[in-house]
């Protein structure tokens, strides 16, 4: 049977070792938090364009604004997503069965409606957004940017969270005049990006927070426990 003074000494020694370990916890927590940052994030690019769709749709220009309806989009390119990367055909109600791009810079709206058969997505609103900047001239609309959200069906097909926020940039559309201030789209490109953390980064963030909380909790409790054990050893 271990003598009481020896037991007290062993408990005290164990606490000292645990205390040394706890000194390392804040450093471990910081490392987890750092490695859960942008270095572990992927940039997802979704690019919609004319593809093989013919010219079509109507663009009406008035001053520095433009309205576009039924502009055909025939191609969808995806890169950087967890799944579903590749090039797909778009289909819908626009000319030749292409998906439809509609926008209004006065109402500050932009939508893409259509289907992605290659991903098993039937006709739906694939994209809905607004403008933060754009340039309109006699040839069309260029350099348009703004935030947008994607269809939940599309995000699920790509393995992305339902709340993933995208931003479109480089939205450019060239039109061919069909009358005074009216045009038909002959070339359209609509590129979107989103930065999505990898699944492991969320776990690292949670572990880092846990270690940091543990270090703070143990730091408050270890000192009184050490005094108690030391006093017990002296009494024995």
C-alpha positions as CSV (number, residue, x, y, z in Angstrom):
1,X,0.0,0.0,0.0
2,X,1.4,3.4,-0.9
3,X,2.1,5.7,2.0
4,X,0.0,8.9,2.2
5,X,3.0,11.3,1.7
6,X,4.1,9.4,-1.3
7,X,0.6,9.5,-2.8
8,X,0.4,13.2,-2.2
9,X,3.8,13.6,-3.9
10,X,2.7,11.6,-7.0
11,X,-0.5,13.5,-7.3
12,X,1.4,16.8,-7.1
13,X,3.8,15.6,-9.7
14,X,1.0,14.6,-12.0
15,X,-0.5,18.0,-11.7
16,X,2.8,19.7,-12.6
17,X,3.0,17.6,-15.7
18,X,-0.6,18.4,-16.6
19,X,0.1,22.1,-16.0
20,X,3.0,22.0,-18.4
21,X,0.7,20.4,-21.0
22,X,-1.8,23.1,-20.5
23,X,0.8,25.8,-21.2
24,X,0.9,24.4,-24.7
25,X,-2.9,24.5,-25.2
26,X,-3.1,28.2,-26.2
27,X,-0.5,27.6,-28.9
28,X,-2.3,24.6,-30.2
29,X,-5.5,26.5,-30.2
30,X,-4.0,29.3,-32.2
31,X,-2.5,26.9,-34.8
32,X,-5.9,25.3,-35.3
33,X,-7.6,28.6,-35.8
34,X,-4.9,29.7,-38.3
35,X,-5.0,26.6,-40.3
36,X,-8.8,26.8,-40.5
37,X,-8.5,30.1,-42.4
38,X,-8.5,31.0,-46.1
39,X,-5.5,28.8,-46.9
40,X,-8.0,25.9,-46.6
41,X,-10.6,27.4,-48.9
42,X,-11.5,26.7,-52.5
43,X,-12.6,29.2,-55.1
44,X,-15.6,27.8,-57.0
45,X,-16.2,29.2,-60.4
46,X,-19.5,28.9,-62.3
47,X,-19.4,30.3,-65.8
48,X,-22.5,30.6,-67.9
49,X,-22.2,31.6,-71.6
50,X,-23.8,31.6,-75.0
51,X,-22.2,28.3,-75.9
52,X,-23.8,26.9,-79.0
53,X,-26.9,28.9,-78.5
54,X,-27.7,31.3,-81.4
55,X,-28.2,35.0,-81.0
56,X,-31.5,36.0,-79.5
57,X,-33.3,37.9,-76.9
58,X,-34.1,41.6,-76.7
59,X,-32.0,44.3,-75.1
60,X,-33.4,47.8,-74.7
61,X,-31.0,50.6,-73.9
62,X,-32.2,53.9,-72.3
63,X,-29.6,56.4,-71.2
64,X,-27.2,54.6,-68.9
65,X,-29.5,51.7,-68.2
66,X,-30.5,48.5,-70.0
67,X,-33.2,45.8,-69.9
68,X,-32.6,42.4,-71.3
69,X,-35.2,39.6,-71.7
70,X,-34.9,36.0,-72.9
71,X,-31.2,36.2,-73.7
72,X,-30.0,32.6,-74.5
73,X,-27.4,30.9,-72.4
74,X,-26.4,27.4,-73.7
75,X,-23.4,26.5,-71.7
76,X,-22.5,26.0,-68.0
77,X,-18.9,25.5,-66.9
78,X,-18.0,24.5,-63.3
79,X,-14.6,24.4,-61.6
80,X,-13.4,24.1,-58.0
81,X,-16.6,22.6,-56.6
82,X,-16.5,19.5,-54.3
83,X,-18.4,17.5,-57.0
84,X,-19.9,18.1,-60.5
85,X,-17.0,19.9,-62.1
86,X,-17.2,20.0,-65.9
87,X,-19.1,21.6,-68.8
88,X,-22.8,21.1,-69.2
89,X,-25.6,22.2,-71.6
90,X,-28.2,24.6,-70.4
91,X,-31.8,24.3,-71.6
92,X,-34.9,26.4,-71.2
93,X,-37.4,28.7,-72.8
94,X,-35.1,31.0,-74.7
95,X,-34.4,30.7,-78.5
96,X,-33.4,27.2,-79.6
97,X,-34.3,25.8,-76.2
98,X,-31.5,27.6,-74.3
99,X,-31.7,28.9,-70.7
100,X,-32.9,32.5,-70.3
101,X,-31.0,35.4,-68.9
102,X,-33.1,38.4,-67.8
103,X,-31.9,41.6,-66.3
104,X,-33.0,45.1,-65.5
105,X,-30.5,47.7,-64.3
106,X,-33.3,50.1,-63.2
107,X,-35.0,47.5,-61.1
108,X,-31.6,46.1,-60.1
109,X,-32.4,42.5,-60.8
110,X,-30.7,39.7,-62.8
111,X,-31.9,36.1,-63.1
112,X,-31.0,33.0,-65.1
113,X,-33.8,30.5,-65.6
114,X,-33.4,27.0,-67.1
115,X,-32.4,23.4,-66.6
116,X,-29.1,21.5,-66.4
117,X,-30.0,18.0,-67.7
118,X,-26.5,16.7,-67.1
119,X,-26.9,17.4,-63.3
120,X,-30.4,16.2,-63.2
121,X,-31.8,19.7,-62.6
122,X,-35.1,20.5,-64.2
123,X,-36.3,24.0,-65.2
124,X,-35.8,26.4,-62.2
125,X,-34.3,29.8,-61.3
126,X,-30.6,28.9,-61.4
127,X,-29.4,32.3,-60.4
128,X,-30.9,35.4,-58.8
129,X,-28.9,38.6,-58.1
130,X,-28.5,42.3,-58.2
131,X,-26.0,44.9,-59.6
132,X,-23.4,46.9,-57.8
133,X,-21.8,48.3,-60.9
134,X,-22.2,48.1,-64.7
135,X,-21.5,50.0,-67.9
136,X,-23.9,50.4,-70.8
137,X,-23.1,51.6,-74.2
138,X,-24.4,51.3,-77.8
139,X,-22.9,47.7,-78.0
140,X,-24.4,46.2,-74.9
141,X,-23.6,45.9,-71.2
142,X,-20.1,45.3,-69.9
143,X,-18.1,44.9,-66.6
144,X,-21.3,44.3,-64.6
145,X,-20.7,43.0,-61.0
146,X,-22.8,42.1,-58.0
147,X,-23.9,39.5,-55.5
148,X,-26.1,36.5,-56.4
149,X,-27.5,33.3,-55.0
150,X,-27.8,30.0,-56.7
151,X,-30.6,27.4,-56.9
152,X,-30.5,25.0,-53.9
153,X,-30.7,22.2,-56.5
154,X,-27.6,23.4,-58.3
155,X,-25.7,23.9,-55.0
156,X,-26.6,20.4,-53.8
157,X,-25.5,18.9,-57.1
158,X,-22.1,20.5,-56.6
159,X,-21.8,19.5,-53.0
160,X,-21.9,23.1,-51.8
161,X,-23.7,24.5,-48.7
162,X,-27.2,25.8,-49.3
163,X,-26.2,29.3,-48.0
164,X,-23.2,29.7,-50.3
165,X,-23.0,33.3,-51.5
166,X,-21.6,34.0,-55.0
167,X,-20.5,37.2,-56.7
168,X,-20.7,37.7,-60.5
169,X,-18.1,39.7,-62.3
170,X,-17.1,40.2,-65.9
171,X,-20.7,39.9,-67.0
172,X,-20.5,41.1,-70.6
173,X,-23.1,41.0,-73.3
174,X,-22.6,42.2,-76.9
175,X,-25.7,43.1,-78.9
176,X,-26.5,43.6,-82.6
177,X,-28.8,46.6,-83.3
178,X,-32.3,45.7,-84.5
179,X,-33.8,49.2,-84.2
180,X,-33.6,52.4,-82.3
181,X,-32.1,51.6,-78.8
182,X,-32.9,47.9,-79.3
183,X,-30.5,45.0,-79.8
184,X,-30.3,41.2,-79.9
185,X,-27.6,39.4,-77.9
186,X,-24.9,37.8,-80.0
187,X,-22.4,36.9,-77.3
188,X,-22.9,36.6,-73.5
189,X,-20.6,35.6,-70.7
190,X,-21.7,35.4,-67.0
191,X,-19.0,34.4,-64.6
192,X,-19.5,33.7,-60.9
193,X,-17.2,32.9,-58.0
194,X,-17.5,31.9,-54.4
195,X,-14.9,31.1,-51.7
196,X,-15.9,27.9,-49.9
197,X,-14.0,26.6,-46.8
198,X,-13.0,22.9,-47.0
199,X,-14.9,20.6,-44.6
200,X,-11.7,20.1,-42.5
201,X,-11.3,23.8,-41.8
202,X,-14.6,23.9,-39.9
203,X,-13.4,21.0,-37.7
204,X,-10.1,22.7,-37.0
205,X,-11.9,25.9,-36.0
206,X,-14.0,24.0,-33.6
207,X,-11.1,22.1,-32.1
208,X,-9.1,25.3,-31.8
209,X,-11.9,26.9,-29.8
210,X,-12.2,23.8,-27.6
211,X,-8.5,23.8,-26.8
212,X,-8.5,27.5,-26.0
213,X,-11.5,27.2,-23.7
214,X,-9.9,24.2,-22.0
215,X,-6.7,26.1,-21.4
216,X,-8.6,29.0,-19.8
217,X,-10.7,26.8,-17.6
218,X,-7.7,24.7,-16.4
219,X,-5.7,27.8,-15.8
220,X,-8.2,29.1,-13.3
221,X,-8.6,25.8,-11.5
222,X,-5.0,24.4,-11.4
223,X,-3.6,26.9,-8.9
224,X,-6.0,26.2,-6.0
225,X,-5.7,22.4,-6.5
226,X,-1.9,22.7,-6.3
227,X,-2.1,24.6,-3.0
228,X,-4.5,22.0,-1.6
229,X,-2.3,19.0,-2.5
230,X,0.9,20.7,-1.3
231,X,-0.8,21.5,2.1
232,X,-2.0,17.9,2.4
233,X,1.5,16.6,1.8
234,X,3.0,18.9,4.4
235,X,0.4,17.9,6.9
236,X,1.2,14.2,6.4
